[in-house]
Amino acid sequence: MRKTPVNPVFTAIDKDNLALAEGLAANIAPHTGGIKLGKEFFTSFGPQGVLDVVGNDIPLFLDLKFHDIPNTVAGAVRSAANIIKPNMLTIHASGGPAMIRAAGDASAEFGDNRPWILAVTVLTSMDDEDLTAIGIRDGASDQVLRLATLAQKNGADGVICSPLEIAAIRAECGPDFKLVVPCTRPQGSDHGDQKRVKTPREALDDGADYLVIGRPITGADNPAEAVRHIVKDLS
């Protein structure tokens, strides 16, 4: 059965040191809702490394952003669901309707243990100028809403979006469509390479289901205390 997060905060641990990642996960596990592991970690340590970090009890967001022909993406979803058993995993909405449907159909084969399929809309490091550079003339907010609607119509459970698009997607796609939101930064935190940012409290108030927070937690002197502080503020 799907592991139930105890709170809406998923901590992003994309380290290239397995022992460090394992220690960090163990330290924050009692306080965070789950762990997010992505391409940097997965490329270094593969499925077994993921299992070593999350064990049997920590909810997992596997963020590999699958984007390929439908058959290949379906196979990747099956492999992830069978071996790693994440709560949720990502595909790119820009892969198109057939690819989104293939991912959803593959996930559905796992019944109650199925991972949510979350479609990435526009990367949170991108803004309107970046989209213009790749030939998309509409602004980020319009493109995100277009891709979110496409994802919902083709069976995705939800999307990854920045905090700035939460309210519009919630209004368009309804209360049951899952919104998982990176690019939240506690007040006073460095924004790093993220361009479309709000605080965790603002994102939840706007309608986010889950928040992905990395460096403000993993870069803190006391990561467990940093998580506790964020969760307390949200509650």
C-alpha positions in Angstrom: 0.0 0.0 0.0 1.1 3.6 -0.6 3.0 5.1 2.4 1.1 8.1 3.8 3.2 11.3 4.3 2.8 12.7 7.8 3.0 16.3 6.5 3.2 18.0 3.1 7.0 18.6 3.1 9.1 16.4 0.8 12.8 17.0 1.4 15.0 17.0 -1.8 18.2 15.0 -1.2 20.2 15.1 -4.4 23.7 14.2 -3.1 26.5 12.5 -4.8 27.6 10.9 -1.5 25.5 7.8 -0.6 26.6 7.7 3.1 25.8 11.4 3.4 22.4 10.9 1.8 21.6 7.9 4.0 22.6 9.8 7.2 20.6 12.9 6.2 17.5 10.8 5.4 17.7 9.0 8.7 18.1 12.3 10.6 15.1 14.0 9.0 12.8 11.0 8.5 10.8 11.5 11.7 10.0 15.1 10.7 9.6 15.3 6.9 6.7 14.0 5.0 8.9 12.2 2.5 12.1 12.2 0.5 12.6 13.4 -3.1 15.5 11.8 -5.1 16.3 12.9 -8.6 18.6 12.5 -11.5 21.9 13.4 -9.9 21.4 10.9 -7.1 19.9 8.2 -9.4 22.6 8.5 -12.0 25.2 8.0 -9.2 23.6 5.1 -7.3 20.7 3.7 -9.2 17.6 1.9 -7.8 19.6 0.2 -5.0 20.9 3.5 -3.8 17.3 4.9 -3.7 16.2 1.9 -1.6 19.2 2.3 0.7 18.1 5.8 1.5 14.4 5.5 1.9 14.1 2.0 3.2 10.6 0.6 3.7 8.9 3.4 5.6 9.8 6.8 4.1 7.4 8.0 1.3 9.4 8.6 -1.9 9.0 11.1 -4.7 11.1 9.8 -7.5 11.9 12.8 -9.8 13.4 11.4 -13.0 11.2 13.4 -15.4 10.7 10.7 -18.0 10.3 12.1 -21.6 10.5 9.6 -24.5 8.3 7.7 -26.9 5.2 6.3 -25.1 6.3 2.7 -25.0 9.7 3.6 -23.5 8.1 5.8 -20.8 5.6 3.1 -20.0 8.4 0.6 -19.5 10.3 3.0 -17.3 7.2 3.6 -15.1 6.7 -0.2 -14.7 10.3 -0.7 -13.8 10.2 2.1 -11.2 6.9 0.9 -9.7 8.1 -2.7 -9.6 11.6 -2.2 -8.1 11.5 1.1 -6.2 7.8 1.5 -5.4 7.7 5.4 -5.2 4.7 7.3 -4.0 4.9 9.5 -7.0 7.2 10.0 -10.1 7.5 12.5 -12.8 7.1 12.7 -16.6 7.3 15.7 -18.9 3.9 17.0 -19.9 5.5 18.2 -23.1 5.9 14.5 -24.1 2.3 14.8 -25.4 -1.0 13.0 -24.9 0.0 9.5 -25.9 3.1 9.5 -23.7 1.1 10.8 -20.7 -1.6 8.1 -21.2 1.0 5.4 -21.5 2.6 6.5 -18.2 -0.8 6.5 -16.5 -1.8 3.1 -17.9 1.5 1.5 -16.8 1.1 2.9 -13.3 -2.5 1.7 -13.1 -1.2 -1.9 -13.4 0.0 -1.7 -9.8 -3.4 -1.1 -8.2 -3.2 0.2 -4.7 0.6 0.3 -4.9 0.6 2.5 -8.0 2.7 5.7 -8.0 1.0 9.0 -8.8 2.0 10.2 -12.3 3.0 13.9 -12.0 3.6 15.9 -15.2 6.3 18.5 -15.2 4.9 21.7 -16.8 7.6 24.4 -17.0 10.8 24.0 -15.1 10.9 26.4 -12.1 14.3 27.7 -13.3 12.7 29.1 -16.4 10.9 32.4 -16.9 9.1 34.1 -19.8 12.4 35.1 -21.4 13.7 31.5 -21.3 10.5 30.3 -23.0 10.8 32.8 -25.8 14.4 31.6 -26.4 13.0 28.0 -27.1 10.2 29.3 -29.3 7.3 29.4 -26.9 5.8 32.9 -27.3 3.2 32.6 -24.5 4.4 33.4 -21.0 5.2 30.8 -18.3 1.8 31.0 -16.6 -0.1 30.4 -19.9 2.2 27.5 -20.9 1.9 25.9 -17.4 -1.9 26.0 -17.5 -2.0 24.6 -21.0 0.2 21.7 -20.0 -1.6 21.1 -16.8 -4.9 20.8 -18.6 -3.3 18.5 -21.2 -2.0 16.3 -18.4 -5.3 16.0 -16.6 -7.2 15.2 -19.8 -4.8 12.3 -20.5 -4.8 10.7 -17.1 -2.0 12.2 -15.0 -2.7 12.4 -11.3 -1.3 15.9 -11.1 1.5 18.3 -12.1 4.7 19.9 -10.9 4.3 23.6 -11.0 5.8 26.7 -9.4 4.0 28.5 -6.6 3.0 31.3 -9.0 0.7 29.0 -11.0 -1.1 27.1 -8.1 -4.2 29.2 -7.9 -4.9 29.1 -11.7 -4.3 25.4 -12.0 -6.5 24.7 -9.0 -9.3 26.8 -10.4 -9.0 25.1 -13.9 -8.4 21.5 -12.8 -10.4 21.2 -9.6 -9.6 20.1 -6.0 -8.6 16.5 -6.6 -5.8 17.2 -9.1 -2.5 16.9 -7.3 -0.2 19.9 -7.2 3.4 19.2 -6.1 5.3 22.4 -5.8 9.1 23.0 -5.7 10.5 26.5 -5.6 9.3 27.3 -2.1 11.7 29.1 0.1 11.3 30.1 3.7 11.4 33.8 4.3 14.9 35.1 4.0 16.3 32.0 2.2 18.5 32.3 -0.9 16.5 31.6 -4.1 19.4 29.9 -5.8 18.6 29.1 -9.5 14.8 29.2 -8.9 12.9 32.1 -10.6 9.3 31.6 -9.7 9.2 31.5 -5.9 6.9 31.9 -2.9 7.2 30.9 0.8 5.9 27.4 1.8 3.0 29.0 3.8 2.0 31.0 0.7 2.1 27.9 -1.5 -0.1 25.9 0.8 -2.5 28.7 1.2 -2.8 28.9 -2.6 -3.8 25.3 -2.8 -0.6 23.1 -3.1 -0.8 19.5 -1.9 2.9 18.9 -1.3 6.0 21.1 -1.2 9.5 20.1 -2.3 12.2 21.8 -0.3 15.9 21.1 -0.7 18.7 23.5 0.2 17.0 25.4 3.0 16.8 22.0 4.8 19.8 20.0 3.6 22.1 23.0 3.7 21.1 24.0 7.3 23.4 23.4 10.2 20.7 21.2 11.8 18.5 19.8 9.0 16.1 18.1 11.4 15.5 21.3 13.2 15.0 23.1 9.9 12.3 20.6 8.8 10.6 20.9 12.2 10.6 24.7 11.9 9.0 24.7 8.4 6.4 22.1 9.4 5.5 24.0 12.6 5.1 27.2 10.5 2.8 25.3 8.1 0.6 23.9 10.9 
